[in-house]
């Protein structure tokens, strides 16, 4: 009874805040796109754009040198073009001459000034500075070269040129620059606001911050001087964005159905069965009012084997690892446990949404009882007789999937026990190579296959790096180094595919599934799109 009363109060308070806070009241004659951020937004400083909530908001306010389209291809942004020279070690960017910072009190007469090349140099050096403590610094530090004075080689010889020099050729570098950490900020605003800059962002993006009412709403307004156009028409199309912070997701869903929110991302258990059918399709009840957008999401869910040289572990035998890989039906698992949200992991470690891997180029494992039994027999355990019990470590969130694998593999003589850990505890033990068999996942930091294949590069063995399985293969390492310095994209993709195939053949992991990005929008919304990084870009959205 008490829980019911509390739940009703939470919903009532959420809707009251929603109604009276002003976020839902449209300016007369203006189009306002509304979405909710249940996790809240902690900062609008791109230096701290680490989680999705911050990234989504920052993506509306700032621009970087380059950007991603919905196919995750690199496109110009602040840079009109670029040239890669010096055998892949020098990047020269040609900067636009028509970009202005948002109007702000930090400028004379509060009018935003022209953005020039030195602003980009300043912004990148700011990320690298230890004083900033930006989590984005790591993505630059490990590839940039330094001059004789120990400064990173990022320079602007004139107002329209930025030159960045690397220690060694690193082809994924241009993809890293699309990360929101590396957006252009005005040095005047950082100096003026100091630590408060995160609450007073000044960028060059399609929208600027108008209102931030802590815990209630953020309102972004259209940047009338934005530089990008589409078919001759200036972007953005909508006049404003209103972001609310209702915590209760059932309340958010109700507001969406009532038309008070234009878009929700993902699917929450509280309304999953109402909005989706068991097969993952949209409930016909909402066919006339809701659009479902879906795309592969760059997130690979997997089980990992620790390949550390432990002769006493049965999991060191590749035949056992492959036998488990063949022992369960991933498509059946997705249908019954995930409402077909996601793609069954029948391919490689690089997810199917990645450019160059869209069609499942790497062939992985499918359910085959004959293959499992044959491999067990080859390993000296016919029908699983004498095979030691295998312990799988996971968290409660993935217990249903692990129990499914346990049940299916036991039918073929592979006995497992499941050890449930707290998420933080499990992550720590995996990172310190203390888990022989564990559930893991990898979400892309940037849209390049290298970000996934780095998990199997020998020098990245944990705890120093993210090679949690301690996979080691000399040929793989050679291909990895070669691919990083290859400037021809088609050749590089071929090298990546070879590496992905090597991982599958040696089976240090069991691919469970590749996640999927789901977006639900009102029928009067056009141009939202969906992409495999689940990036939110609202500059092309039209609201009728």
C-alpha positions in Angstrom: 0.0 0.0 0.0 2.8 2.4 1.0 4.6 1.7 -2.3 1.5 2.4 -4.3 1.0 5.7 -2.6 4.6 6.7 -3.1 4.5 5.7 -6.7 1.4 7.8 -7.3 3.1 10.8 -5.6 6.2 10.5 -7.7 4.1 10.4 -10.9 2.0 13.3 -9.7 5.0 15.4 -8.8 6.8 14.6 -12.0 3.8 15.6 -14.1 3.3 18.7 -12.0 6.9 19.8 -12.6 6.5 19.0 -16.2 3.3 21.1 -16.5 4.2 24.2 -14.4 8.0 24.3 -15.1 7.5 26.0 -18.5 9.3 23.4 -20.5 6.1 22.3 -22.2 4.8 25.8 -23.1 5.7 26.5 -26.7 6.7 30.1 -27.6 4.0 31.5 -29.9 4.6 30.5 -33.5 7.7 28.5 -32.6 8.5 24.7 -33.0 9.9 23.1 -29.9 11.3 19.6 -29.9 10.9 17.9 -26.5 12.7 15.0 -25.0 13.4 13.7 -21.5 16.7 12.9 -19.9 16.0 10.6 -16.9 19.7 10.4 -16.0 20.0 14.2 -15.8 22.8 16.3 -17.4 25.8 17.0 -15.2 27.8 19.3 -17.5 27.6 21.1 -20.8 31.4 21.3 -21.1 32.4 19.0 -24.0 35.6 18.2 -22.0 33.4 16.0 -19.9 31.1 14.5 -22.6 31.6 11.0 -21.3 28.0 9.7 -20.9 25.1 9.7 -23.3 23.1 12.4 -21.5 25.9 14.9 -21.7 26.9 13.9 -25.2 23.4 14.4 -26.6 23.1 17.9 -25.2 26.7 18.9 -26.2 26.1 17.7 -29.7 23.5 20.4 -30.2 25.7 23.2 -28.8 29.1 22.5 -30.2 31.0 21.4 -33.4 34.3 19.7 -33.9 36.6 19.5 -36.9 34.6 16.6 -38.3 31.3 14.9 -37.7 29.6 11.6 -38.4 26.6 11.1 -40.7 23.9 8.5 -40.0 26.0 5.8 -41.8 28.9 6.7 -39.4 31.0 8.1 -42.3 33.3 11.0 -41.5 32.1 14.3 -42.8 33.4 17.9 -42.7 32.3 20.2 -39.9 34.5 23.1 -38.8 37.0 21.8 -41.2 36.0 22.2 -44.8 38.6 19.6 -45.9 41.9 18.0 -44.8 45.0 16.5 -46.2 46.9 13.6 -44.6 50.7 13.6 -45.4 54.0 12.5 -44.1 53.1 8.8 -44.5 50.0 9.3 -42.4 51.6 11.3 -39.5 50.5 14.9 -40.4 46.9 16.1 -40.6 46.4 19.6 -42.2 42.8 20.9 -41.8 41.4 23.8 -43.8 39.0 25.7 -41.5 35.8 27.4 -42.5 35.6 31.2 -42.6 31.8 31.5 -41.8 31.5 30.1 -38.3 30.6 32.3 -35.3 30.5 31.6 -31.6 27.1 32.0 -29.9 26.3 35.5 -28.7 27.5 35.8 -25.1 28.4 38.4 -22.5 32.0 37.3 -22.8 32.3 39.1 -26.1 32.2 42.8 -26.8 28.6 44.0 -27.1 27.6 40.4 -26.4 28.0 39.4 -30.0 29.7 36.2 -30.9 32.9 36.6 -32.8 34.3 34.6 -35.8 35.7 31.2 -34.9 39.3 30.8 -36.2 41.9 28.0 -36.3 43.5 29.1 -33.0 40.2 28.4 -31.2 40.5 24.8 -32.3 44.1 24.6 -31.2 43.2 26.1 -27.9 40.3 23.7 -27.4 42.4 20.6 -28.1 45.3 21.8 -25.9 42.7 22.4 -23.2 41.6 18.8 -23.3 45.2 17.7 -23.1 46.0 19.9 -20.1 46.2 18.0 -16.8 44.4 21.0 -15.2 41.3 20.2 -17.1 41.1 16.5 -16.0 39.2 15.6 -19.2 38.6 11.9 -19.8 39.0 12.7 -23.5 42.7 13.4 -23.1 43.6 9.7 -23.3 42.3 9.6 -26.9 44.9 12.2 -28.0 47.8 11.7 -25.7 48.7 8.2 -26.9 49.0 9.2 -30.6 50.2 12.9 -30.7 53.9 13.8 -31.1 55.6 16.5 -29.1 57.9 19.4 -30.1 61.4 20.0 -28.7 59.8 21.9 -25.8 57.6 19.0 -24.8 54.4 20.6 -26.1 51.9 18.6 -28.2 52.2 19.2 -31.9 48.9 21.0 -32.5 49.4 24.4 -34.3 47.5 27.0 -36.3 49.9 28.9 -38.5 47.1 31.1 -39.7 43.3 31.7 -39.1 42.2 28.9 -41.5 44.8 26.2 -40.9 45.2 23.6 -38.1 48.1 21.2 -38.3 48.3 18.1 -36.1 51.3 15.8 -36.0 51.2 12.2 -34.7 54.0 10.1 -33.3 53.2 7.3 -35.8 50.6 6.8 -38.5 47.3 6.0 -36.9 44.4 5.8 -39.4 41.6 5.8 -36.8 42.7 9.3 -35.7 40.2 11.1 -37.9 37.4 9.0 -36.3 38.6 9.9 -32.8 38.3 13.6 -33.7 34.5 13.1 -34.2 34.2 12.5 -30.4 32.5 15.5 -28.7 35.4 16.0 -26.4 37.2 17.7 -29.2 34.6 20.4 -29.9 35.6 24.1 -30.3 35.1 26.4 -27.3 35.8 30.1 -27.0 38.7 30.8 -24.7 37.0 34.0 -23.5 34.1 31.9 -22.1 36.4 29.4 -20.3 38.4 32.3 -18.8 35.4 34.3 -17.9 33.3 31.6 -16.2 36.1 29.4 -15.0 34.7 26.2 -13.3 31.2 27.5 -14.1 31.8 27.2 -17.8 29.9 23.8 -17.7 26.8 25.8 -16.8 27.4 28.6 -19.4 28.6 26.8 -22.6 29.6 28.9 -25.6 30.0 27.0 -28.8 29.3 27.2 -32.5 26.5 24.6 -32.8 23.0 24.8 -34.2 21.5 25.6 -30.8 22.6 27.7 -27.8 21.7 27.4 -24.1 18.8 29.7 -23.2 17.6 28.3 -19.8 19.0 25.7 -17.3 16.7 25.2 -14.4 18.5 22.6 -12.2 16.6 19.3 -12.0 13.6 20.7 -14.0 14.6 21.6 -17.6 17.1 22.8 -20.1 16.0 25.0 -23.1 18.1 25.4 -26.1 17.3 28.0 -28.8 18.0 28.1 -32.5 21.4 29.7 -33.5 20.3 32.1 -36.2 23.9 32.4 -37.5 24.6 28.7 -37.8 26.8 27.9 -40.8 25.4 24.6 -42.1 22.8 24.5 -44.8 20.8 21.7 -46.5 19.5 22.1 -50.0 20.2 25.8 -49.7 18.2 26.2 -46.5 19.9 27.1 -43.2 19.9 24.6 -40.4 18.4 24.0 -37.9 14.8 23.8 -38.9 13.2 23.8 -35.4 13.2 26.8 -33.1 14.0 25.3 -29.8 14.8 22.1 -27.8 13.3 21.5 -24.4 14.9 18.8 -22.2 13.1 17.7 -19.1 14.4 15.6 -16.2 11.6 13.3 -15.1 13.2 10.3 -13.4 10.3 7.9 -13.5 10.3 6.2 -16.9 6.7 5.1 -16.8 5.7 8.8 -16.4 7.9 9.7 -19.3 6.1 7.0 -21.5 2.7 8.4 -20.5 3.8 11.9 -21.4 5.0 10.6 -24.8 1.7 8.9 -25.5 -0.1 12.1 -24.6 2.0 14.0 -27.1 3.9 16.1 -24.5 7.2 14.5 -25.5 8.3 14.0 -29.1 10.8 11.2 -28.7 11.9 8.4 -26.4 15.1 6.4 -26.8 15.4 2.7 -26.0 12.9 0.5 -24.2 12.3 0.3 -20.5 10.7 -2.8 -18.9 8.0 -0.7 -17.4 6.4 -0.1 -20.8 8.1 -2.7 -23.1 5.2 -5.0 -23.4 2.8 -2.2 -24.0 4.8 -0.6 -26.8 6.3 -3.7 -28.5 4.9 -7.1 -29.5 6.9 -10.3 -28.4 8.6 -10.3 -31.8 9.9 -6.8 -31.3 7.5 -5.0 -33.7 5.5 -2.0 -32.7 2.2 -2.7 -31.1 -0.5 -2.0 -33.8 -2.4 0.0 -31.2 0.2 2.8 -31.7 0.5 2.5 -35.5 -1.3 5.8 -36.2 0.6 7.9 -33.6 4.1 6.5 -33.2 7.0 5.7 -35.5 9.6 3.1 -34.5 13.2 3.7 -35.8 15.8 1.1 -35.3 19.5 0.5 -36.2 22.3 -1.8 -35.1 24.0 -0.2 -32.1 27.8 -0.5 -31.7 27.7 -2.6 -28.6 28.9 -6.2 -28.6 27.7 -8.3 -25.7 29.9 -11.4 -25.1 31.3 -14.0 -22.7 35.1 -13.9 -22.3 37.6 -16.6 -21.5 40.8 -15.7 -19.7 43.6 -17.0 -22.0 46.3 -16.4 -19.5 48.8 -19.3 -19.5 47.0 -21.5 -16.9 47.6 -25.2 -17.9 45.2 -26.4 -15.2 42.2 -24.6 -16.7 40.1 -26.6 -19.1 39.2 -23.4 -20.8 42.8 -23.2 -22.2 41.7 -25.9 -24.6 40.3 -24.2 -27.8 38.1 -27.2 -28.5 36.2 -26.6 -25.2 35.8 -22.9 -26.0 34.4 -23.7 -29.4 32.2 -26.4 -28.1 30.5 -23.9 -25.8 30.2 -21.5 -28.7 28.2 -24.1 -30.7 26.1 -25.2 -27.8 23.2 -22.7 -27.9 20.9 -21.0 -30.3 21.5 -17.2 -30.2 18.5 -16.4 -32.4 16.2 -18.3 -30.1 17.8 -16.5 -27.1 17.0 -13.1 -28.7 13.5 -14.1 -29.5 12.5 -15.3 -26.0 14.7 -13.2 -23.8 15.1 -9.9 -25.7 11.9 -9.5 -27.8 14.2 -9.6 -30.8 15.8 -6.3 -29.8 19.3 -6.7 -31.1 21.0 -8.9 -33.6 22.0 -12.5 -32.7 25.8 -12.8 -32.3 26.5 -15.1 -35.2 29.3 -13.0 -36.6 32.6 -11.5 -35.4 33.5 -9.3 -32.5 33.2 -6.2 -34.6 29.4 -5.4 -34.5 27.3 -5.5 -37.6 26.6 -1.7 -37.4 30.2 -0.8 -38.0 31.2 0.6 -41.5 32.8 -2.3 -43.4 31.0 -4.9 -41.3 27.3 -4.0 -42.1 26.5 -7.3 -43.8 28.1 -9.6 -41.2 31.2 -10.2 -43.2 32.8 -12.3 -40.4 31.1 -15.6 -40.0 30.9 -16.7 -36.4 29.2 -19.6 -34.5 25.7 -21.0 -34.9 23.9 -23.6 -32.9 25.2 -27.1 -33.8 24.9 -29.9 -31.4 26.9 -32.2 -33.7 29.8 -29.7 -33.6 29.7 -29.4 -29.8 29.7 -33.2 -29.3 32.4 -33.7 -31.9 34.7 -31.1 -30.2 34.1 -32.6 -26.7 35.0 -36.0 -28.0 38.2 -34.6 -29.6 39.1 -33.0 -26.3 38.7 -36.3 -24.5 35.3 -35.8 -23.0 32.8 -37.8 -25.1 29.3 -36.5 -24.4 30.9 -34.3 -21.7 31.9 -37.3 -19.5 34.6 -36.2 -17.1 34.4 -32.6 -18.1 34.9 -30.4 -15.0 32.2 -27.9 -14.0 32.8 -24.5 -15.6 32.0 -21.4 -13.6 30.5 -18.4 -15.5 30.7 -15.0 -13.7 28.0 -12.4 -14.4 25.8 -9.7 -12.9 22.1 -10.0 -12.1 21.2 -7.9 -15.2 22.4 -10.7 -17.4 21.4 -13.7 -15.3 18.5 -14.8 -17.6 20.9 -15.0 -20.6 23.5 -16.9 -18.6 20.9 -19.3 -17.3 19.7 -19.9 -20.8 23.3 -20.8 -21.9 23.7 -23.0 -18.8 20.5 -24.9 -19.6 21.2 -25.4 -23.3 24.8 -26.4 -22.9 24.0 -28.9 -20.2 21.9 -30.8 -22.7 25.1 -31.6 -24.5 27.2 -32.5 -21.5 28.7 -29.1 -20.6 27.9 -28.3 -17.0 28.1 -24.8 -15.7 27.6 -23.0 -12.5 26.8 -19.3 -12.4 28.4 -16.9 -10.0 26.6 -13.6 -9.6 28.6 -10.5 -8.7 27.9 -6.8 -8.2 28.7 -4.9 -11.4 31.6 -2.8 -9.9 33.2 -5.9 -8.3 33.0 -7.9 -11.5 34.5 -5.1 -13.6 37.4 -4.8 -11.2 38.1 -8.6 -11.2 37.9 -8.7 -15.0 40.2 -5.7 -15.3 42.8 -7.4 -13.1 42.6 -10.8 -15.0 41.0 -12.7 -12.1 38.0 -14.1 -13.9 38.4 -17.3 -16.0 35.0 -17.0 -17.7 33.0 -13.8 -17.5 30.2 -11.8 -19.2 31.4 -8.5 -20.7 30.4 -5.9 -23.3 32.1 -3.3 -25.4 30.4 -0.1 -26.6 32.3 1.8 -29.3 34.1 5.0 -28.2 34.4 6.0 -31.9 33.3 4.5 -35.2 36.3 2.5 -36.3 36.8 -1.3 -36.1 40.2 -0.7 -34.4 38.3 0.3 -31.3 37.1 -3.3 -31.0 40.1 -5.1 -32.2 42.3 -3.3 -29.7 40.8 -5.6 -27.2 42.9 -8.5 -28.6 46.2 -6.7 -29.2 48.9 -8.2 -26.9 50.4 -5.0 -25.6 46.9 -4.1 -24.3 46.7 -7.0 -21.8 44.9 -5.9 -18.7 45.3 -4.3 -16.2 47.4 -1.9 -18.4 44.9 -2.1 -21.2 41.5 -3.5 -22.2 42.6 -6.9 -23.5 40.6 -8.7 -20.7 41.0 -12.1 -22.3 44.8 -11.9 -22.6 44.4 -13.1 -26.2 47.9 -13.3 -27.7 48.7 -14.0 -31.4 51.8 -12.8 -33.1 50.1 -12.6 -36.6 47.2 -10.7 -35.1 49.6 -8.2 -33.6 51.4 -7.7 -36.9 48.1 -7.1 -38.7 46.9 -4.7 -36.0 50.0 -2.6 -36.3 49.8 -2.7 -40.1 46.1 -1.6 -40.2 46.7 1.3 -37.8 49.2 2.9 -40.3 47.3 2.0 -43.5 45.9 5.1 -45.1 43.9 3.2 -47.8 40.5 2.6 -46.2 39.6 -0.4 -48.4 42.9 -2.2 -47.6 42.5 -1.3 -43.9 39.0 -2.8 -43.8 40.3 -6.0 -45.3 43.0 -6.2 -42.6 40.4 -5.6 -39.9 38.2 -8.5 -41.3 41.2 -10.8 -41.2 41.8 -9.9 -37.6 38.2 -10.4 -36.7 38.2 -13.8 -38.3 41.3 -14.8 -36.3 39.5 -13.9 -33.1 36.6 -16.0 -34.0 38.8 -19.0 -35.0 40.6 -19.0 -31.7 37.4 -18.4 -29.7 38.6 -16.2 -26.7 35.1 -14.9 -26.6 31.5 -16.1 -27.2 29.5 -13.4 -29.0 26.0 -13.2 -27.5 24.4 -10.4 -29.5 24.9 -6.9 -30.9 22.7 -4.4 -29.4 20.1 -2.3 -31.2 19.3 1.4 -31.0 15.5 2.0 -30.8 13.8 5.4 -31.1 10.1 6.1 -30.9 8.9 9.4 -32.3 5.6 11.1 -32.7 4.2 10.9 -36.3 4.7 14.7 -36.8 8.4 14.4 -36.4 10.6 14.1 -39.5 14.4 14.0 -40.0 15.4 12.6 -36.7 17.1 9.5 -38.0 18.9 6.8 -36.1 22.5 5.6 -36.2 24.7 2.9 -34.8 26.5 5.2 -32.3 23.0 6.3 -31.0 24.2 9.9 -31.5 21.4 12.5 -31.3 21.5 15.3 -33.9 18.4 17.6 -34.0 19.6 20.1 -36.6 17.6 18.4 -39.4 14.5 17.6 -37.4 11.2 19.0 -38.7 8.2 19.2 -36.5 4.8 19.8 -38.3 
